Amino acid sequence: MSKQAPYRLYVSSSMLSLAVIGLGVRLAFLHLGSHEATRARIDRNRSYERKILAGRGAIHDRNGNGNVLAMNLGVKDVCIDPAVTAKGEGVVKTACKLSELLNVPTDEVAVRMKQSDRRFAYVKRFVPTDLAEEVGALGIDGMFFRDATIRHYPQKQFLCHVLGFVNHMGTGSAGVEQQLDRYLRGSPGIREGRVNAKREELYIRRGLNVPALEGANVTLTIDQNIQYMVEKALDDVMEEHRAEGAWALVQRISTGEILALASRPGFDLNEFRHAPNFAKLNRAIGYVYEPGSTLKPAVFAAALEEKTVTPDTMFNCENGAWSYKRRILRDYHPYSRLSVADGLKKSSNILTAKVALTLGDEGLDRYLRAFGFGKKLGIDLPGEEHGILHPVKRWSGISSTRIAIGQGVAVTALQMLGAVCAIANDGFLMKPFIVREVRSGTGEVMHRSEPEVVSRPISIATAQTMRRLMGRVTESDGTGRRARVEGYTVAGKTGTAQKPVAGGYSSSEHVASFVGFLPVEQPEIGVIVVVDNPQPLHTGGRVAAPAFSKIAGPAIRYLNIPGTDSMVARR
Amino acid sequence: MARKNVRKKRKKQQQMNGYIFPVPFAGIVVVASALALGYVWLGCQCEAMGDEIKAVEARSVDLNKKLLNAEYRWVRMKSPQSLEIALQRHGLKMDWPRAGQLVRLERREQPRGYNDHALAGEMKIAKVSRNVMHE
């Protein structure tokens, strides 16, 4: 060993010792000191917390899973890195291609692509995946896609007032989406854990993992085929009669299930932000109108139930003009004497007013309320109106004669249909419902609607008599003859109401309606059609009755309900 | 004295053979190394499986999106409006059959001793009659 060897050994040992001591001091400093901020920063950088969004439940028609009316759709956001796109050649040419594919203004895309000081910009959000693939095939440098999910309504305007829509916060804001938001929205999950240096989640360090609870699926009582028939008929009415609005409902009489509900004008559910408020109004349940003569069956049924009249009781119809308490009441056509049965068929105002007087104010009010007027029927949709039926103490001397003919009282189409369906249903007024059931993602039934009786205003005998009387309205000399359906007997009532204006009634604006049911012998479905301000024809018999026939005919055949001409092969 | 000699002898022998690693300590080191290697191997396995699970999770999300998109296309295709447009495109006009065009088959109460052969035989002679129920 050389003389220098111990010296080197000492130096190396000292250096090593110093290093070890240094490290020890540093370790002690780190571990013994309170470096909360440093620890928190390290912990923050390494930890990861993500909210797992729950998918919103789907909405189906009554036929189940196959007919989806509202669903979640995976889409793409088309994004660019302007710092890259600005460097590329032919920015305008690329912008032209993108604008053509994505239907966005070329100049807007070009401006976004040229913002070289930015690293991110959207070209278009919520693009369908197949279109995004087409865009991706262009191979534009600096373009990329981000996954997104949107609430989508595949049939756009179809059933718009029933389904409603979801706002940008993911909350149902109208229709079933609003009514059943608590079921549909589900519950978000959460995932916590640690990440590596590349910010990728380390599965083995995953701490908390609560999966999202998917929203429940809703099945409606609506049948999309009947709904389509109704919407088509309403579109035709709107066009043919230049109406301001039109709405219709189809109800199953024995249960109160709503098979179709449509209102016009409508709007595209996927573009609800651009729809005017008047188009978003569900007129079938949220718009009150004076029903006119369609209210008469309720008055006749009340009088028959109270036995103040019989179908054969004769009344003097005063040749078309009757002065009562110094106010004149007129008939559309003058009649001298009519029986109660003919009075309904001919829709005589004077006869109806006289029938109402036999009931007295209290009696009329009691029956109208029992038929569901003046209060919500409780359909499972938001925005239902009460209608207007003032308490008796606010009635004037002639109120009962005017209310009986559908003036001074306001109803919703749902109430009017409910009352007529009660007549068809042996006097039982059923609660209307539109949600059949709600099932969780695992198939568990969370809610199921059952038929519910609201009241029973009339007896079975009165109901049978009324069905017979209303069946005469669609005979060849009745006001509702245009509502007839080939092969089936139809009962109903036309209504032509002048629209109330300040100080009286308009002579040029009307609400035409027809409400009825079929087949008369064994009623299955009830239908109401209301048309707001049709021009130039304005009567219920001319405007609404044909639309009723257009809806009821295909609907009853679609439902496979036997009619009078049914051929039966017996074994 | 004898004891001292033995110690001296052992020391001399050690000097002759060099340092001998204690066998039990070597065993502990080997076992510890094996355990450490096993631990690392298991850790790697877990990590690999974790990555696999993550990939499957991502695939599940992706497939779910694809399913929704396929469902969307199917719904669009079979909506009443689309069907009508498709029929029009092919020059077809379809409507629900009128009541007079329908023949309903009603099953009568089965007589005693009724069997499938009888059913097959009787079906051939089914009578067509008008339903008088609503007339």
Interface residues (C-beta under 8 A of the other chain):
Chain A: G66 N67 V68 M71 N72 L73 G74 P128 T129 D130 D147 T149 H152 P154 Q155 F158 E201 L202 Y203 I204 R206 Q224 N225 Y228 E486 G487 Y488 T489 P519 E521 Q522 P554 R557 Y558 P562 G563 T564 D565 S566 M567 V568 A569 R570 R571
Chain B: G43 C46 E47 M49 G50 D51 I53 K54 N64 K65 K66 L68 N69 E71 Y72 V75 R76 K78 S79 P80 Q81 D95 W96 P97 R98 A99 G100 L102 V103 R104 L105 E106 R107 R108 E122 M123 A126 K127 V128 S129 R130 N131 M133 H134 E135
